[in-house]
């Protein structure tokens, strides 16, 4: 179970990172 939780956390961190990059790209496109 610990490995599963760690894996889920990593996926969430990766997803958050990509979403942050997308936000920056969108802001630059709108600017």
mmCIF entry with sequence, helices, sheets and N, C-alpha, C, O atoms, coordinates in Angstrom:
data_MODEL
# 
_entry.id   MODEL 
# 
_entity.id                         1 
_entity.type                       polymer 
_entity.pdbx_number_of_molecules   1 
# 
_entity_poly.entity_id                      1 
_entity_poly.type                           'polypeptide(L)' 
_entity_poly.nstd_linkage                   no 
_entity_poly.nstd_monomer                   no 
_entity_poly.pdbx_seq_one_letter_code       
;(UNK)(UNK)(UNK)(UNK)(UNK)(UNK)(UNK)(UNK)(UNK)(UNK)(UNK)(UNK)(UNK)(UNK)(UNK)(UNK)
(UNK)(UNK)(UNK)(UNK)(UNK)(UNK)(UNK)(UNK)(UNK)(UNK)(UNK)(UNK)(UNK)(UNK)(UNK)
;
_entity_poly.pdbx_seq_one_letter_code_can   XXXXXXXXXXXXXXXXXXXXXXXXXXXXXXX 
_entity_poly.pdbx_strand_id                 A 
# 
loop_
_entity_poly_seq.entity_id 
_entity_poly_seq.num 
_entity_poly_seq.mon_id 
_entity_poly_seq.hetero 
1 1  UNK n 
1 2  UNK n 
1 3  UNK n 
1 4  UNK n 
1 5  UNK n 
1 6  UNK n 
1 7  UNK n 
1 8  UNK n 
1 9  UNK n 
1 10 UNK n 
1 11 UNK n 
1 12 UNK n 
1 13 UNK n 
1 14 UNK n 
1 15 UNK n 
1 16 UNK n 
1 17 UNK n 
1 18 UNK n 
1 19 UNK n 
1 20 UNK n 
1 21 UNK n 
1 22 UNK n 
1 23 UNK n 
1 24 UNK n 
1 25 UNK n 
1 26 UNK n 
1 27 UNK n 
1 28 UNK n 
1 29 UNK n 
1 30 UNK n 
1 31 UNK n 
# 
_struct_asym.id          A 
_struct_asym.entity_id   1 
# 
_struct_conf.conf_type_id            HELX_P 
_struct_conf.id                      HELX_P1 
_struct_conf.pdbx_PDB_helix_id       AA1 
_struct_conf.beg_label_comp_id       UNK 
_struct_conf.beg_label_asym_id       A 
_struct_conf.beg_label_seq_id        2 
_struct_conf.pdbx_beg_PDB_ins_code   ? 
_struct_conf.end_label_comp_id       UNK 
_struct_conf.end_label_asym_id       A 
_struct_conf.end_label_seq_id        30 
_struct_conf.pdbx_end_PDB_ins_code   ? 
_struct_conf.beg_auth_comp_id        UNK 
_struct_conf.beg_auth_asym_id        A 
_struct_conf.beg_auth_seq_id         2 
_struct_conf.end_auth_comp_id        UNK 
_struct_conf.end_auth_asym_id        A 
_struct_conf.end_auth_seq_id         30 
_struct_conf.pdbx_PDB_helix_class    1 
_struct_conf.details                 ? 
_struct_conf.pdbx_PDB_helix_length   29 
# 
_struct_conf_type.id          HELX_P 
_struct_conf_type.criteria    ? 
_struct_conf_type.reference   ? 
# 
loop_
_atom_site.group_PDB 
_atom_site.id 
_atom_site.type_symbol 
_atom_site.label_atom_id 
_atom_site.label_alt_id 
_atom_site.label_comp_id 
_atom_site.label_asym_id 
_atom_site.label_entity_id 
_atom_site.label_seq_id 
_atom_site.pdbx_PDB_ins_code 
_atom_site.Cartn_x 
_atom_site.Cartn_y 
_atom_site.Cartn_z 
_atom_site.occupancy 
_atom_site.B_iso_or_equiv 
_atom_site.pdbx_formal_charge 
_atom_site.auth_seq_id 
_atom_site.auth_comp_id 
_atom_site.auth_asym_id 
_atom_site.auth_atom_id 
_atom_site.pdbx_PDB_model_num 
ATOM 1   N N  . UNK A 1 1  ? 0.826  -1.217 0.000   1.00 0.00 ? 1  UNK A N  1 
ATOM 2   C CA . UNK A 1 1  ? 0.000  0.000  0.000   1.00 0.00 ? 1  UNK A CA 1 
ATOM 3   C C  . UNK A 1 1  ? 0.857  1.263  0.000   1.00 0.00 ? 1  UNK A C  1 
ATOM 4   O O  . UNK A 1 1  ? 0.494  2.259  -0.625  1.00 0.00 ? 1  UNK A O  1 
ATOM 5   N N  . UNK A 1 2  ? 1.998  1.226  0.701   1.00 0.00 ? 2  UNK A N  1 
ATOM 6   C CA . UNK A 1 2  ? 2.868  2.409  0.762   1.00 0.00 ? 2  UNK A CA 1 
ATOM 7   C C  . UNK A 1 2  ? 3.359  2.767  -0.639  1.00 0.00 ? 2  UNK A C  1 
ATOM 8   O O  . UNK A 1 2  ? 3.375  3.941  -1.010  1.00 0.00 ? 2  UNK A O  1 
ATOM 9   N N  . UNK A 1 3  ? 3.755  1.776  -1.405  1.00 0.00 ? 3  UNK A N  1 
ATOM 10  C CA . UNK A 1 3  ? 4.240  2.048  -2.761  1.00 0.00 ? 3  UNK A CA 1 
ATOM 11  C C  . UNK A 1 3  ? 3.133  2.675  -3.602  1.00 0.00 ? 3  UNK A C  1 
ATOM 12  O O  . UNK A 1 3  ? 3.384  3.570  -4.409  1.00 0.00 ? 3  UNK A O  1 
ATOM 13  N N  . UNK A 1 4  ? 1.903  2.193  -3.404  1.00 0.00 ? 4  UNK A N  1 
ATOM 14  C CA . UNK A 1 4  ? 0.776  2.732  -4.171  1.00 0.00 ? 4  UNK A CA 1 
ATOM 15  C C  . UNK A 1 4  ? 0.553  4.204  -3.827  1.00 0.00 ? 4  UNK A C  1 
ATOM 16  O O  . UNK A 1 4  ? 0.330  5.026  -4.716  1.00 0.00 ? 4  UNK A O  1 
ATOM 17  N N  . UNK A 1 5  ? 0.614  4.533  -2.545  1.00 0.00 ? 5  UNK A N  1 
ATOM 18  C CA . UNK A 1 5  ? 0.428  5.927  -2.125  1.00 0.00 ? 5  UNK A CA 1 
ATOM 19  C C  . UNK A 1 5  ? 1.545  6.787  -2.715  1.00 0.00 ? 5  UNK A C  1 
ATOM 20  O O  . UNK A 1 5  ? 1.290  7.869  -3.244  1.00 0.00 ? 5  UNK A O  1 
ATOM 21  N N  . UNK A 1 6  ? 2.786  6.299  -2.621  1.00 0.00 ? 6  UNK A N  1 
ATOM 22  C CA . UNK A 1 6  ? 3.926  7.059  -3.141  1.00 0.00 ? 6  UNK A CA 1 
ATOM 23  C C  . UNK A 1 6  ? 3.755  7.294  -4.638  1.00 0.00 ? 6  UNK A C  1 
ATOM 24  O O  . UNK A 1 6  ? 4.048  8.374  -5.151  1.00 0.00 ? 6  UNK A O  1 
ATOM 25  N N  . UNK A 1 7  ? 3.270  6.253  -5.332  1.00 0.00 ? 7  UNK A N  1 
ATOM 26  C CA . UNK A 1 7  ? 3.076  6.363  -6.772  1.00 0.00 ? 7  UNK A CA 1 
ATOM 27  C C  . UNK A 1 7  ? 2.001  7.406  -7.082  1.00 0.00 ? 7  UNK A C  1 
ATOM 28  O O  . UNK A 1 7  ? 2.162  8.210  -8.000  1.00 0.00 ? 7  UNK A O  1 
ATOM 29  N N  . UNK A 1 8  ? 0.904  7.394  -6.316  1.00 0.00 ? 8  UNK A N  1 
ATOM 30  C CA . UNK A 1 8  ? -0.171 8.358  -6.537  1.00 0.00 ? 8  UNK A CA 1 
ATOM 31  C C  . UNK A 1 8  ? 0.341  9.774  -6.304  1.00 0.00 ? 8  UNK A C  1 
ATOM 32  O O  . UNK A 1 8  ? 0.014  10.688 -7.062  1.00 0.00 ? 8  UNK A O  1 
ATOM 33  N N  . UNK A 1 9  ? 1.144  9.959  -5.257  1.00 0.00 ? 9  UNK A N  1 
ATOM 34  C CA . UNK A 1 9  ? 1.673  11.291 -4.956  1.00 0.00 ? 9  UNK A CA 1 
ATOM 35  C C  . UNK A 1 9  ? 2.551  11.766 -6.103  1.00 0.00 ? 9  UNK A C  1 
ATOM 36  O O  . UNK A 1 9  ? 2.486  12.930 -6.500  1.00 0.00 ? 9  UNK A O  1 
ATOM 37  N N  . UNK A 1 10 ? 3.373  10.867 -6.635  1.00 0.00 ? 10 UNK A N  1 
ATOM 38  C CA . UNK A 1 10 ? 4.257  11.256 -7.742  1.00 0.00 ? 10 UNK A CA 1 
ATOM 39  C C  . UNK A 1 10 ? 3.429  11.676 -8.949  1.00 0.00 ? 10 UNK A C  1 
ATOM 40  O O  . UNK A 1 10 ? 3.738  12.671 -9.604  1.00 0.00 ? 10 UNK A O  1 
ATOM 41  N N  . UNK A 1 11 ? 2.377  10.918 -9.240  1.00 0.00 ? 11 UNK A N  1 
ATOM 42  C CA . UNK A 1 11 ? 1.524  11.257 -10.385 1.00 0.00 ? 11 UNK A CA 1 
ATOM 43  C C  . UNK A 1 11 ? 0.889  12.621 -10.164 1.00 0.00 ? 11 UNK A C  1 
ATOM 44  O O  . UNK A 1 11 ? 0.806  13.421 -11.097 1.00 0.00 ? 11 UNK A O  1 
ATOM 45  N N  . UNK A 1 12 ? 0.440  12.897 -8.951  1.00 0.00 ? 12 UNK A N  1 
ATOM 46  C CA . UNK A 1 12 ? -0.181 14.189 -8.648  1.00 0.00 ? 12 UNK A CA 1 
ATOM 47  C C  . UNK A 1 12 ? 0.838  15.305 -8.829  1.00 0.00 ? 12 UNK A C  1 
ATOM 48  O O  . UNK A 1 12 ? 0.513  16.353 -9.388  1.00 0.00 ? 12 UNK A O  1 
ATOM 49  N N  . UNK A 1 13 ? 2.059  15.097 -8.368  1.00 0.00 ? 13 UNK A N  1 
ATOM 50  C CA . UNK A 1 13 ? 3.090  16.124 -8.492  1.00 0.00 ? 13 UNK A CA 1 
ATOM 51  C C  . UNK A 1 13 ? 3.391  16.383 -9.966  1.00 0.00 ? 13 UNK A C  1 
ATOM 52  O O  . UNK A 1 13 ? 3.540  17.533 -10.381 1.00 0.00 ? 13 UNK A O  1 
ATOM 53  N N  . UNK A 1 14 ? 3.480  15.319 -10.752 1.00 0.00 ? 14 UNK A N  1 
ATOM 54  C CA . UNK A 1 14 ? 3.769  15.475 -12.179 1.00 0.00 ? 14 UNK A CA 1 
ATOM 55  C C  . UNK A 1 14 ? 2.611  16.218 -12.843 1.00 0.00 ? 14 UNK A C  1 
ATOM 56  O O  . UNK A 1 14 ? 2.832  17.104 -13.669 1.00 0.00 ? 14 UNK A O  1 
ATOM 57  N N  . UNK A 1 15 ? 1.365  15.856 -12.482 1.00 0.00 ? 15 UNK A N  1 
ATOM 58  C CA . UNK A 1 15 ? 0.191  16.504 -13.074 1.00 0.00 ? 15 UNK A CA 1 
ATOM 59  C C  . UNK A 1 15 ? 0.173  17.987 -12.715 1.00 0.00 ? 15 UNK A C  1 
ATOM 60  O O  . UNK A 1 15 ? -0.099 18.831 -13.569 1.00 0.00 ? 15 UNK A O  1 
ATOM 61  N N  . UNK A 1 16 ? 0.460  18.303 -11.465 1.00 0.00 ? 16 UNK A N  1 
ATOM 62  C CA . UNK A 1 16 ? 0.476  19.704 -11.039 1.00 0.00 ? 16 UNK A CA 1 
ATOM 63  C C  . UNK A 1 16 ? 1.553  20.471 -11.793 1.00 0.00 ? 16 UNK A C  1 
ATOM 64  O O  . UNK A 1 16 ? 1.337  21.615 -12.193 1.00 0.00 ? 16 UNK A O  1 
ATOM 65  N N  . UNK A 1 17 ? 2.714  19.847 -11.990 1.00 0.00 ? 17 UNK A N  1 
ATOM 66  C CA . UNK A 1 17 ? 3.796  20.514 -12.697 1.00 0.00 ? 17 UNK A CA 1 
ATOM 67  C C  . UNK A 1 17 ? 3.396  20.831 -14.131 1.00 0.00 ? 17 UNK A C  1 
ATOM 68  O O  . UNK A 1 17 ? 3.644  21.933 -14.621 1.00 0.00 ? 17 UNK A O  1 
ATOM 69  N N  . UNK A 1 18 ? 2.774  19.861 -14.804 1.00 0.00 ? 18 UNK A N  1 
ATOM 70  C CA . UNK A 1 18 ? 2.380  20.090 -16.190 1.00 0.00 ? 18 UNK A CA 1 
ATOM 71  C C  . UNK A 1 18 ? 1.298  21.153 -16.254 1.00 0.00 ? 18 UNK A C  1 
ATOM 72  O O  . UNK A 1 18 ? 1.297  21.976 -17.169 1.00 0.00 ? 18 UNK A O  1 
ATOM 73  N N  . UNK A 1 19 ? 0.377  21.150 -15.300 1.00 0.00 ? 19 UNK A N  1 
ATOM 74  C CA . UNK A 1 19 ? -0.692 22.152 -15.306 1.00 0.00 ? 19 UNK A CA 1 
ATOM 75  C C  . UNK A 1 19 ? -0.092 23.542 -15.097 1.00 0.00 ? 19 UNK A C  1 
ATOM 76  O O  . UNK A 1 19 ? -0.551 24.509 -15.705 1.00 0.00 ? 19 UNK A O  1 
ATOM 77  N N  . UNK A 1 20 ? 0.926  23.651 -14.245 1.00 0.00 ? 20 UNK A N  1 
ATOM 78  C CA . UNK A 1 20 ? 1.583  24.945 -14.023 1.00 0.00 ? 20 UNK A CA 1 
ATOM 79  C C  . UNK A 1 20 ? 2.228  25.421 -15.321 1.00 0.00 ? 20 UNK A C  1 
ATOM 80  O O  . UNK A 1 20 ? 2.138  26.601 -15.660 1.00 0.00 ? 20 UNK A O  1 
ATOM 81  N N  . UNK A 1 21 ? 2.869  24.525 -16.039 1.00 0.00 ? 21 UNK A N  1 
ATOM 82  C CA . UNK A 1 21 ? 3.507  24.897 -17.306 1.00 0.00 ? 21 UNK A CA 1 
ATOM 83  C C  . UNK A 1 21 ? 2.446  25.358 -18.295 1.00 0.00 ? 21 UNK A C  1 
ATOM 84  O O  . UNK A 1 21 ? 2.638  26.342 -19.010 1.00 0.00 ? 21 UNK A O  1 
ATOM 85  N N  . UNK A 1 22 ? 1.319  24.638 -18.333 1.00 0.00 ? 22 UNK A N  1 
ATOM 86  C CA . UNK A 1 22 ? 0.241  25.014 -19.253 1.00 0.00 ? 22 UNK A CA 1 
ATOM 87  C C  . UNK A 1 22 ? -0.286 26.400 -18.910 1.00 0.00 ? 22 UNK A C  1 
ATOM 88  O O  . UNK A 1 22 ? -0.582 27.190 -19.806 1.00 0.00 ? 22 UNK A O  1 
ATOM 89  N N  . UNK A 1 23 ? -0.407 26.705 -17.604 1.00 0.00 ? 23 UNK A N  1 
ATOM 90  C CA . UNK A 1 23 ? -0.891 28.030 -17.191 1.00 0.00 ? 23 UNK A CA 1 
ATOM 91  C C  . UNK A 1 23 ? 0.056  29.108 -17.703 1.00 0.00 ? 23 UNK A C  1 
ATOM 92  O O  . UNK A 1 23 ? -0.391 30.145 -18.195 1.00 0.00 ? 23 UNK A O  1 
ATOM 93  N N  . UNK A 1 24 ? 1.367  28.870 -17.590 1.00 0.00 ? 24 UNK A N  1 
ATOM 94  C CA . UNK A 1 24 ? 2.348  29.861 -18.049 1.00 0.00 ? 24 UNK A CA 1 
ATOM 95  C C  . UNK A 1 24 ? 2.218  30.047 -19.560 1.00 0.00 ? 24 UNK A C  1 
ATOM 96  O O  . UNK A 1 24 ? 2.251  31.173 -20.057 1.00 0.00 ? 24 UNK A O  1 
ATOM 97  N N  . UNK A 1 25 ? 2.070  28.941 -20.284 1.00 0.00 ? 25 UNK A N  1 
ATOM 98  C CA . UNK A 1 25 ? 1.948  29.028 -21.743 1.00 0.00 ? 25 UNK A CA 1 
ATOM 99  C C  . UNK A 1 25 ? 0.693  29.806 -22.114 1.00 0.00 ? 25 UNK A C  1 
ATOM 100 O O  . UNK A 1 25 ? 0.722  30.644 -23.015 1.00 0.00 ? 25 UNK A O  1 
ATOM 101 N N  . UNK A 1 26 ? -0.419 29.529 -21.414 1.00 0.00 ? 26 UNK A N  1 
ATOM 102 C CA . UNK A 1 26 ? -1.679 30.232 -21.704 1.00 0.00 ? 26 UNK A CA 1 
ATOM 103 C C  . UNK A 1 26 ? -1.520 31.718 -21.412 1.00 0.00 ? 26 UNK A C  1 
ATOM 104 O O  . UNK A 1 26 ? -1.965 32.557 -22.196 1.00 0.00 ? 26 UNK A O  1 
ATOM 105 N N  . UNK A 1 27 ? -0.887 32.049 -20.287 1.00 0.00 ? 27 UNK A N  1 
ATOM 106 C CA . UNK A 1 27 ? -0.703 33.456 -19.932 1.00 0.00 ? 27 UNK A CA 1 
ATOM 107 C C  . UNK A 1 27 ? 0.137  34.160 -20.993 1.00 0.00 ? 27 UNK A C  1 
ATOM 108 O O  . UNK A 1 27 ? -0.157 35.297 -21.364 1.00 0.00 ? 27 UNK A O  1 
ATOM 109 N N  . UNK A 1 28 ? 1.177  33.492 -21.481 1.00 0.00 ? 28 UNK A N  1 
ATOM 110 C CA . UNK A 1 28 ? 2.029  34.118 -22.505 1.00 0.00 ? 28 UNK A CA 1 
ATOM 111 C C  . UNK A 1 28 ? 1.238  34.297 -23.796 1.00 0.00 ? 28 UNK A C  1 
ATOM 112 O O  . UNK A 1 28 ? 1.394  35.301 -24.491 1.00 0.00 ? 28 UNK A O  1 
ATOM 113 N N  . UNK A 1 29 ? 0.391  33.322 -24.115 1.00 0.00 ? 29 UNK A N  1 
ATOM 114 C CA . UNK A 1 29 ? -0.397 33.403 -25.346 1.00 0.00 ? 29 UNK A CA 1 
ATOM 115 C C  . UNK A 1 29 ? -1.399 34.551 -25.260 1.00 0.00 ? 29 UNK A C  1 
ATOM 116 O O  . UNK A 1 29 ? -1.644 35.240 -26.250 1.00 0.00 ? 29 UNK A O  1 
ATOM 117 N N  . UNK A 1 30 ? -1.976 34.757 -24.080 1.00 0.00 ? 30 UNK A N  1 
ATOM 118 C CA . UNK A 1 30 ? -2.970 35.827 -23.914 1.00 0.00 ? 30 UNK A CA 1 
ATOM 119 C C  . UNK A 1 30 ? -2.288 37.187 -23.817 1.00 0.00 ? 30 UNK A C  1 
ATOM 120 O O  . UNK A 1 30 ? -2.863 38.199 -24.219 1.00 0.00 ? 30 UNK A O  1 
ATOM 121 N N  . UNK A 1 31 ? -1.076 37.219 -23.291 1.00 0.00 ? 31 UNK A N  1 
ATOM 122 C CA . UNK A 1 31 ? -0.397 38.508 -23.084 1.00 0.00 ? 31 UNK A CA 1 
ATOM 123 C C  . UNK A 1 31 ? -0.079 39.164 -24.427 1.00 0.00 ? 31 UNK A C  1 
ATOM 124 O O  . UNK A 1 31 ? 0.491  40.255 -24.462 1.00 0.00 ? 31 UNK A O  1 
# 
